[in-house]
């Protein structure tokens, strides 16, 4: 089984990618790094955890990464992904705000 770390800015597209990667049975997802992108990183963290909870894989850790781009201003795709990034589809799903203390780039360097 191939070992992977997913790097996401979980909007609708990355939500589907997470579902497919985890449920395929072909990848050992070592962790997921979350960065600013389609929506701010706080939404990305929450959305990613909601997807994992939905599919019963809350044991996969989500690591916070960059909260803003290095070379330009943030541009969020609310018109495509909705105000929360996943079209308010999982508003009923509650997730923990707890996070690993490891910064996402450090996770990548350690694996």
Residue pairs with C-beta under 8 A, 6 or more apart in sequence:
1 25
1 26
1 27
1 28
2 26
2 27
2 28
3 27
3 28
3 30
3 111
4 21
4 27
4 28
4 29
4 30
5 29
5 30
5 31
5 32
5 33
5 107
5 108
5 111
6 17
6 18
6 21
6 29
6 31
6 32
6 33
7 32
7 33
7 35
7 65
7 104
8 14
8 17
8 18
8 32
8 33
8 34
8 35
8 44
8 48
9 34
9 35
9 36
9 37
9 38
9 39
9 41
9 44
10 18
10 34
10 38
10 39
10 43
10 44
10 47
10 48
10 51
10 85
10 86
11 37
11 38
11 39
11 47
11 77
11 80
11 81
11 85
11 86
12 80
12 81
12 82
12 85
12 86
12 87
13 38
14 38
14 48
15 47
15 51
15 86
18 32
18 48
18 51
18 52
19 51
19 55
21 27
21 29
22 29
22 52
22 55
22 57
22 60
23 55
29 57
29 60
30 111
31 60
31 61
31 62
31 63
31 107
31 111
32 48
32 52
32 60
32 61
32 62
32 63
33 62
33 63
33 65
33 104
33 105
33 107
33 108
34 41
34 44
34 45
34 48
34 62
34 63
34 64
34 65
34 104
35 41
35 44
35 65
35 66
35 67
35 104
36 44
36 65
36 66
36 67
36 68
36 69
36 74
37 44
37 76
38 44
38 76
38 77
38 80
38 81
38 85
39 47
39 76
39 77
39 78
39 81
39 84
39 85
40 67
40 74
40 76
41 64
41 65
41 66
41 67
43 84
43 85
44 85
45 62
45 64
45 99
46 84
46 95
47 84
47 85
47 86
47 90
48 62
49 58
49 62
49 95
49 96
50 86
50 90
50 93
50 95
51 86
51 90
52 58
52 60
52 62
53 93
53 95
54 90
54 93
61 100
62 99
62 100
63 99
63 100
63 102
63 103
63 104
63 107
64 99
64 103
64 104
65 103
65 104
65 105
66 104
68 74
81 87
82 88
84 91
100 107
102 110
